[in-house]
Amino acid sequence: MTNKKNNSSEDDEYVGYQKVDIYNQEKIDALSKMYEKILAEIGEDPSREGLVKTPERVAKAMQFLTHGYDLDPVAILNSAKFREDYKQMVIVKDIEIYSMCEHHLLPFFGKAHVAYIPNQYIVGLSKIPRIVDAFARRLQVQERLTTEIRDCIQNTLKPIGVAVVIEAQHLCMQMRGIQKQNSVTTTSAFTGEFENDRTRAEFINLIKGTFH
């Protein structure tokens, strides 16, 4: 989003704002036609007032929800990779995740906890949530999402160890199928020093803590 000036006065420069979304129009047009057919197939009238613009809206939403395909997680990490003599645990916890289950195209959402122990290199802290988002904003299963985040950090930074834990709720379980609204799925993936029971236990205790 970018701020725009209010025409009434210079003092109102930041009163209003303009949302700027960039989409691939060819993809939007193609997806819109498909969603229009889907609406008709489920028994709706795509031409009625409330649905006239729905195919385009859904097409834009889907392009946003899967924009991770256009992101390079390795490049994101390398853009803020710094040499530093620090060899203690670095944890970024409670990272919000929103993804789409590839089996039913329904959302799953929750939080990720990521840690690594540097080995000559650290990375800008904001890059950890960015690579989580880059992998999450694709059609996913939680198990693969967990290992992709782990492997990207391990292969790019070459740390002493990496730990990733994801806790998520899946609408494919809550809205359909088994319909268990309170179920939470937890997945984990570790490398290096985090395969040591003591280090892994320290990580688990820290992400359960309430320092913040």
C-alpha positions as CSV (number, residue, x, y, z in Angstrom):
1,M,0.0,0.0,0.0
2,T,1.2,3.5,-0.7
3,N,0.1,6.8,0.9
4,K,-1.4,9.4,-1.3
5,K,-2.0,13.1,-0.7
6,N,-5.4,14.4,0.1
7,N,-6.2,17.1,-2.3
8,S,-7.6,19.4,0.4
9,S,-4.3,20.4,2.0
10,E,-0.7,19.4,2.4
11,D,-1.3,18.7,6.1
12,D,-3.6,15.8,5.0
13,E,-0.9,14.0,3.1
14,Y,-1.2,10.8,5.2
15,V,-4.9,10.9,5.9
16,G,-5.8,8.7,3.0
17,Y,-4.0,5.9,1.3
18,Q,-4.2,4.0,-1.9
19,K,-3.9,0.2,-2.0
20,V,-1.8,-1.0,-4.9
21,D,-2.1,-4.6,-5.9
22,I,-0.1,-6.0,-8.8
23,Y,-1.5,-9.0,-10.6
24,N,-0.8,-10.9,-13.8
25,Q,-3.8,-9.9,-15.8
26,E,-3.6,-12.8,-18.2
27,K,-3.8,-15.2,-15.3
28,I,-6.6,-13.3,-13.7
29,D,-8.7,-13.4,-17.0
30,A,-8.1,-17.1,-17.4
31,L,-8.9,-18.0,-13.8
32,S,-12.0,-15.8,-13.8
33,K,-13.5,-17.7,-16.7
34,M,-12.8,-21.0,-14.8
35,Y,-14.4,-19.7,-11.6
36,E,-17.4,-18.5,-13.5
37,K,-17.9,-22.0,-14.8
38,I,-17.5,-23.4,-11.3
39,L,-20.2,-21.1,-10.0
40,A,-22.6,-22.3,-12.7
41,E,-21.7,-26.0,-12.0
42,I,-22.6,-25.7,-8.3
43,G,-26.0,-24.4,-9.2
44,E,-25.4,-20.6,-8.9
45,D,-26.2,-17.8,-11.4
46,P,-22.9,-16.1,-12.1
47,S,-24.8,-13.2,-13.7
48,R,-26.7,-12.2,-10.5
49,E,-25.7,-9.0,-8.8
50,G,-23.8,-10.4,-5.9
51,L,-21.7,-12.8,-8.1
52,V,-20.9,-10.7,-11.1
53,K,-17.5,-9.7,-9.9
54,T,-16.9,-12.8,-7.8
55,P,-14.9,-14.8,-10.4
56,E,-12.4,-11.9,-10.7
57,R,-12.2,-11.4,-7.0
58,V,-11.5,-15.1,-6.4
59,A,-8.9,-15.2,-9.2
60,K,-7.1,-12.3,-7.5
61,A,-7.3,-13.9,-4.1
62,M,-5.9,-17.2,-5.4
63,Q,-3.0,-15.4,-7.1
64,F,-2.2,-13.6,-3.8
65,L,-2.6,-16.8,-1.7
66,T,-0.1,-18.6,-4.0
67,H,2.3,-15.8,-4.7
68,G,5.1,-17.8,-3.0
69,Y,5.7,-19.5,-6.3
70,D,7.2,-16.1,-7.5
71,L,9.5,-15.8,-4.5
72,D,13.0,-17.3,-4.1
73,P,13.6,-18.2,-0.4
74,V,17.3,-18.7,-1.0
75,A,17.7,-15.3,-2.5
76,I,15.7,-13.8,0.5
77,L,18.2,-15.3,3.0
78,N,21.3,-14.4,1.0
79,S,20.1,-10.8,0.8
80,A,20.7,-10.3,4.5
81,K,23.5,-12.8,5.3
82,F,26.2,-11.5,7.6
83,R,29.4,-12.9,9.0
84,E,29.2,-13.0,12.8
85,D,31.0,-14.9,15.5
86,Y,27.9,-16.0,17.4
87,K,27.2,-19.7,18.1
88,Q,24.2,-19.6,20.4
89,M,20.6,-20.4,19.6
90,V,18.6,-17.8,17.6
91,I,14.8,-18.3,17.7
92,V,12.0,-16.5,15.9
93,K,8.8,-17.8,17.3
94,D,5.1,-17.3,16.8
95,I,5.4,-16.6,13.1
96,E,1.9,-16.5,11.6
97,I,1.4,-18.8,8.7
98,Y,-1.4,-19.0,6.2
99,S,-1.4,-21.6,3.5
100,M,-3.6,-23.7,1.3
101,C,-4.0,-27.5,1.6
102,E,-3.1,-29.0,-1.8
103,H,-5.6,-31.8,-1.3
104,H,-8.8,-29.8,-1.0
105,L,-7.7,-26.2,-1.7
106,L,-8.9,-25.1,1.8
107,P,-6.8,-23.0,4.1
108,F,-4.7,-24.1,7.0
109,F,-3.2,-21.6,9.4
110,G,-1.3,-21.3,12.6
111,K,2.2,-20.4,13.7
112,A,5.8,-21.5,13.1
113,H,8.7,-21.5,15.4
114,V,12.2,-21.4,13.8
115,A,15.6,-21.6,15.4
116,Y,19.2,-22.0,14.2
117,I,22.6,-22.1,15.7
118,P,24.9,-19.9,13.5
119,N,28.2,-21.2,12.1
120,Q,30.0,-18.0,10.9
121,Y,26.9,-16.5,9.4
122,I,23.7,-15.0,10.8
123,V,20.7,-13.6,8.8
124,G,18.5,-10.5,9.2
125,L,15.7,-11.6,11.6
126,S,12.9,-10.4,9.2
127,K,14.2,-12.9,6.6
128,I,13.1,-15.9,8.7
129,P,9.4,-14.9,8.5
130,R,9.8,-14.0,4.9
131,I,11.0,-17.4,3.9
132,V,8.3,-19.0,6.0
133,D,5.8,-17.0,4.0
134,A,7.5,-17.8,0.7
135,F,7.0,-21.5,1.2
136,A,3.5,-21.2,2.9
137,R,2.0,-19.1,0.1
138,R,1.9,-22.2,-2.2
139,L,-0.2,-25.2,-2.3
140,Q,1.2,-27.2,0.6
141,V,0.9,-30.0,3.1
142,Q,2.1,-29.1,6.5
143,E,4.7,-31.8,6.6
144,R,6.5,-30.6,3.5
145,L,6.2,-27.0,4.5
146,T,8.1,-27.8,7.7
147,T,11.0,-29.6,6.0
148,E,11.2,-27.0,3.2
149,I,11.8,-24.2,5.7
150,R,14.4,-26.4,7.6
151,D,16.3,-27.4,4.5
152,C,16.4,-23.9,3.0
153,I,18.0,-22.5,6.2
154,Q,20.4,-25.4,6.5
155,N,21.5,-25.4,2.9
156,T,21.9,-21.6,2.7
157,L,23.4,-20.6,6.0
158,K,25.1,-23.9,6.8
159,P,24.4,-23.5,10.5
160,I,25.3,-25.9,13.3
161,G,21.7,-26.9,13.4
162,V,18.1,-25.9,12.5
163,A,14.8,-26.5,14.3
164,V,11.3,-25.9,12.9
165,V,8.0,-26.5,14.6
166,I,4.6,-25.7,13.1
167,E,1.3,-25.8,14.8
168,A,-1.7,-25.4,12.5
169,Q,-5.5,-25.8,12.2
170,H,-6.8,-27.2,8.9
171,L,-10.2,-26.2,7.6
172,C,-10.3,-29.4,5.5
173,M,-10.6,-31.2,8.9
174,Q,-12.8,-28.6,10.6
175,M,-15.3,-27.7,7.8
176,R,-15.6,-31.0,6.1
177,G,-14.7,-34.7,6.6
178,I,-14.2,-35.5,10.2
179,Q,-15.4,-31.9,11.3
180,K,-13.3,-31.7,14.4
181,Q,-13.1,-27.9,15.1
182,N,-10.6,-28.1,18.0
183,S,-7.9,-30.3,16.3
184,V,-4.4,-28.9,16.0
185,T,-1.6,-30.5,13.9
186,T,2.0,-30.2,15.1
187,T,5.0,-31.0,12.9
188,S,8.7,-30.7,13.5
189,A,12.0,-31.0,11.7
190,F,15.5,-30.8,13.0
191,T,19.1,-30.9,11.8
192,G,22.5,-31.0,13.4
193,E,22.8,-30.0,17.1
194,F,19.0,-29.9,17.4
195,E,19.0,-33.7,17.0
196,N,20.6,-33.8,20.4
197,D,18.0,-34.3,23.1
198,R,19.3,-31.6,25.4
199,T,19.4,-28.9,22.7
200,R,16.0,-29.9,21.3
201,A,14.5,-29.8,24.8
202,E,16.0,-26.3,25.4
203,F,14.4,-25.1,22.1
204,I,11.0,-26.6,23.0
205,N,11.1,-25.0,26.4
206,L,12.0,-21.6,24.9
207,I,9.2,-21.6,22.4
208,K,6.7,-22.5,25.2
209,G,8.0,-19.6,27.3
210,T,6.3,-16.2,27.8
211,F,9.2,-13.8,27.7
212,H,7.3,-11.5,25.4
